[in-house]
């Protein structure tokens, strides 16, 4: 949020425009005291409007500049946050879907990635739109079974058939998995569309 310290210094053109307006009003008063030089109301109005125009343009310009500055700062913050979580999100997806480097992971490392992403998303919740944050929550619910009770880790919603053939497989890993969510891929796609929209708009 912009603070008074963020506002640009007073533009000399604003002072000049205000001075012109004051002069126009003063001139109107002086001519009202001299009937022989009295301006009609239309001429006086034109003079005042011409003096007000640069003031209004300057105010609009300051507002537009502040909006653009805010949007640039917000976009930069979103890009930075996304860069922090994108690799971990990709690792989670690869493990759930048995794609890419999934064989390099274990259930424990994947759950660790989720915690790291959660930490970043909740710390930076204010920079994301409500729609994007909701899409992220839907994705995590499609990838993990949570709320299993006090002290219980979330379970990964994924098949274990291929994973259990690895030499790194431990029989205790079986309890770290839950039934896959049939809407997982849709939730994954929706989340990335939401991130893209927030970063590019």
URUR-V449996 format. One record per backbone hydrogen bond with DSSP energy under -0.5 kcal/mol. NH is the residue of the N-H (numbers start at 1). CO is the residue of the C=O. If there is no record, write none. Layout:
[[NH/CO] [NH/CO]]
//
This chain:
[[6/3] [7/3] [7/4] [14/11] [15/11] [16/12] [17/13] [18/14] [19/15] [20/16] [21/17] [22/18] [23/19] [24/20] [25/21] [26/22] [27/23] [28/24] [29/25] [30/26] [31/27] [32/28] [33/29] [33/30] [34/31] [37/34] [38/35] [44/40] [45/41] [46/42] [47/43] [48/44] [49/45] [50/46] [51/47] [52/48] [53/49] [54/50] [55/51] [56/52] [57/53] [58/54] [59/55] [60/56] [61/57] [62/58] [63/59] [64/60] [65/61] [66/62] [67/63] [68/64] [69/65] [70/66] [71/67] [72/68] [73/69] [74/70] [75/71] [76/72] [77/73] [78/74] [79/75] [80/76] [81/77] [82/78] [83/79] [84/80] [85/81] [86/82] [89/85] [90/86] [91/87] [92/88] [93/89] [94/90] [95/91] [96/92] [97/93] [98/94] [98/95] [99/94] [102/99] [104/101] [105/102] [110/106] [111/107] [112/108] [113/109] [114/110] [115/111] [116/112] [117/113] [118/114] [119/115] [120/116] [121/117] [122/118] [123/119] [124/120] [125/122] [127/124] [128/124] [128/125] [133/129] [134/130] [135/131] [136/132] [137/133] [138/134] [139/135] [140/136] [141/137] [142/138] [143/139] [144/140] [145/155] [146/144] [152/149] [155/145] [156/176] [157/143] [157/155] [158/156] [158/178] [164/160] [165/162] [166/163] [169/166] [173/170] [174/171] [175/172] [176/173] [177/174] [178/156] [181/142] [182/180] [184/181] [187/183] [188/184] [189/185] [190/186] [191/187] [192/188] [193/189] [194/190] [195/191] [196/192] [197/193] [198/194] [199/195] [200/196] [201/197]]
//
